[in-house]
Amino acid sequence: MEQHSPQRKLEVKELKITYEGIETKWTKMTPKSLRKKVTQIQEYTQSDPQKAIQEISKIYLRHRELPILNNYLNLSYQAIGDTENVDKITVKTYKSFPRYLFAKTNYAHTCLRKGEMDKFEEIFEYQSDLQALYPEREVFHYTEFLAFMSAWAFYYYKIGADKASMACYKSMKVVDAEHHTTRTTKVLIHRTWLLWLMDKIFGKNSVDKQISEAFKDKAKQVSPSKYSYKL
């Protein structure tokens, strides 16, 4: 099978983003009787991930078909550094709900971490524009945008497209500079530029030996477009 070439341009059109709660086909799957509990679990994913895992385990067998619950379980395992369980729940959720945005972003990060570069753009259906990926949607929650752009930032970082990676991060910073997803991406982006500077000064090769030279050569041609938002 012919290898798919990395995207050469980051396409992001005008996008409507909200900071208020938003109803999607995925959130609607959560029973009303369970929504208060799920909201509490969401808070635990950052403040007390072990507690979140404990609370999810109490209801998981009866509600494992809920994509949002699987996402919170994924976030909790990430927070405690349990990579094995992160990978298990990530693959399971993506196979069950391939159109669920957070299933896509989580699986994309897992594939990139494992060096499975060819799977990335397939996961996002070859769309670097969130609106194009979900044309039926008019508004997106800001956390959806951050998760999507973080995945693309990591992808561009992995293929050596530093400018495109930085453009993704800057768009996240505009939306929420203090969000944990943005801060995590910031660390990644700053590491990218530090390594670039070290290469210039010391003439060292790229640290990431897993990325092929072919990917790197094509990455040099990436030209990110400007972002436009309706906040």
C-alpha positions in Angstrom: 0.0 0.0 0.0 1.3 3.4 -0.9 2.3 5.5 2.1 0.2 8.6 2.6 2.2 11.9 2.6 1.9 14.2 5.7 -0.4 17.2 5.2 1.5 20.1 3.7 -0.7 22.8 4.9 -2.7 23.4 8.1 -6.2 24.4 7.1 -8.3 26.1 9.9 -11.3 28.2 8.9 -13.5 30.4 11.0 -14.7 28.4 14.0 -17.4 29.1 16.6 -16.1 28.1 20.1 -18.1 28.2 23.4 -17.0 28.1 27.0 -20.5 27.1 28.1 -21.8 23.6 28.4 -22.8 22.1 25.1 -25.0 19.2 24.1 -23.7 16.8 21.5 -24.9 13.4 20.4 -22.3 12.0 22.8 -23.2 13.9 25.9 -26.9 13.1 25.2 -26.1 9.4 25.6 -25.5 10.0 29.4 -28.7 9.3 31.3 -30.0 12.4 33.2 -29.9 10.4 36.4 -26.2 10.0 36.0 -25.2 13.5 34.8 -24.5 14.9 38.2 -22.2 12.0 39.0 -20.4 12.3 35.7 -19.8 16.0 36.3 -18.3 15.2 39.7 -16.1 12.6 38.0 -14.9 15.1 35.5 -13.7 17.4 38.3 -11.8 14.4 39.9 -9.9 13.7 36.7 -7.6 16.6 37.4 -8.0 17.2 41.2 -7.9 13.5 42.3 -7.5 11.0 39.4 -7.4 8.0 41.7 -10.8 9.0 43.1 -12.1 9.4 39.6 -11.0 5.9 38.7 -12.7 4.6 41.9 -15.9 6.4 41.1 -16.0 5.2 37.5 -15.3 1.6 38.5 -18.5 1.7 40.6 -20.7 2.4 37.6 -18.5 1.2 34.6 -20.0 -2.2 34.1 -23.5 -0.8 33.8 -22.5 2.2 31.7 -19.3 1.3 29.7 -21.1 2.1 26.5 -20.9 5.8 27.5 -18.1 7.5 25.5 -17.7 10.4 27.9 -17.1 7.9 30.8 -14.4 6.2 28.8 -12.8 9.6 28.1 -12.7 10.5 31.8 -11.2 7.1 32.6 -8.6 7.7 30.0 -7.8 11.2 31.4 -7.5 9.7 34.9 -5.1 7.0 33.8 -3.0 9.6 32.0 -2.9 11.7 35.1 -1.4 8.9 37.2 1.0 7.8 34.4 -0.7 4.4 33.8 0.3 4.1 30.2 -0.8 0.4 29.9 -4.4 1.2 30.9 -4.4 4.4 28.9 -3.6 2.3 25.7 -6.3 -0.3 26.5 -9.1 2.2 27.1 -8.0 4.4 24.2 -8.1 1.6 21.6 -11.4 0.2 23.0 -13.1 3.7 22.9 -11.9 4.5 19.4 -13.1 1.1 18.1 -16.5 1.6 19.7 -16.9 5.3 18.9 -14.6 6.2 15.9 -16.5 9.5 15.3 -16.2 10.7 18.9 -13.7 13.6 18.9 -12.0 12.7 22.2 -11.7 9.1 21.1 -9.9 10.3 18.0 -7.6 12.7 19.9 -6.7 10.1 22.5 -6.0 7.4 20.0 -4.0 9.8 17.9 -1.7 10.6 20.8 -1.3 6.9 21.5 -0.3 6.2 17.9 2.1 9.1 17.8 3.7 8.0 21.1 4.2 4.6 19.5 5.6 6.0 16.3 2.6 4.8 14.2 2.7 7.9 12.1 0.7 6.6 9.2 -2.4 6.2 11.3 -2.7 9.8 12.4 -4.3 11.5 9.4 -6.5 8.5 8.8 -7.9 8.9 12.4 -8.8 12.5 11.6 -10.1 11.5 8.1 -7.4 13.7 6.5 -8.8 16.9 8.0 -6.8 19.4 10.0 -9.8 21.7 10.1 -12.2 20.8 13.0 -15.2 22.3 11.2 -14.5 20.2 8.1 -14.2 17.1 10.2 -17.6 17.7 11.7 -19.6 19.8 9.1 -22.9 19.0 10.9 -21.6 20.9 13.9 -22.1 24.7 14.3 -20.4 25.2 17.7 -17.6 23.4 19.5 -16.7 23.4 23.1 -13.3 24.9 23.9 -12.0 21.7 25.3 -12.8 20.0 22.0 -10.7 22.6 20.2 -7.8 22.3 22.6 -7.8 18.5 22.3 -7.9 18.6 18.5 -5.1 21.2 18.2 -3.0 19.5 20.8 -3.0 16.3 18.7 -2.0 18.2 15.6 0.7 20.1 17.5 2.2 16.8 18.6 1.9 15.4 15.1 3.7 18.3 13.6 6.3 18.1 16.3 6.9 14.5 15.6 7.5 15.1 11.9 9.7 18.0 12.5 7.3 20.8 11.3 8.2 23.2 14.1 6.4 26.2 12.7 3.1 24.3 12.2 3.4 22.8 15.7 3.9 26.3 17.2 1.0 27.7 15.2 -1.3 25.0 16.8 0.0 25.9 20.2 -0.6 29.6 19.7 -4.2 29.0 18.7 -4.7 27.0 21.9 -3.1 29.8 23.9 -5.7 32.3 22.5 -8.6 30.0 23.6 -7.3 29.1 27.1 -3.6 29.7 28.0 -4.0 28.1 31.4 -5.8 24.9 30.5 -3.8 21.8 31.4 -3.9 20.7 27.7 -2.4 24.0 26.6 0.3 23.9 29.3 1.2 20.3 28.3 1.5 21.3 24.7 3.6 24.4 25.7 6.2 22.2 27.3 6.3 20.1 24.2 6.7 23.1 21.9 9.3 24.7 24.0 11.3 21.5 24.0 11.0 21.5 20.2 12.6 24.9 19.9 15.2 24.1 22.5 16.3 21.1 20.5 16.4 23.1 17.3 18.6 25.7 19.0 20.9 22.9 20.3 21.1 21.5 16.8 22.1 24.9 15.5 24.7 25.4 18.2 26.2 22.0 18.5 25.3 20.4 15.2 23.6 17.5 16.8 21.0 15.2 15.1 17.3 15.2 16.1 16.7 13.4 19.3 13.6 11.6 17.9 15.3 8.8 15.9 11.9 7.1 15.2 10.8 9.6 12.6 12.0 8.8 9.1 14.0 11.2 7.0 11.3 11.2 4.4 8.8 12.5 6.9 11.2 15.2 8.0 11.9 16.4 4.4 8.2 16.7 3.7 7.6 18.4 7.0 9.9 21.3 5.9 7.3 22.2 3.3 4.5 22.6 5.8 3.0 26.1 5.7 0.4 26.7 8.5 -2.4 29.1 7.7 -3.6 31.9 10.0 -6.4 31.2 12.4 -9.8 32.9 12.6 -12.1 32.5 15.6 -15.6 33.5 16.8 -15.4 33.3 20.6 
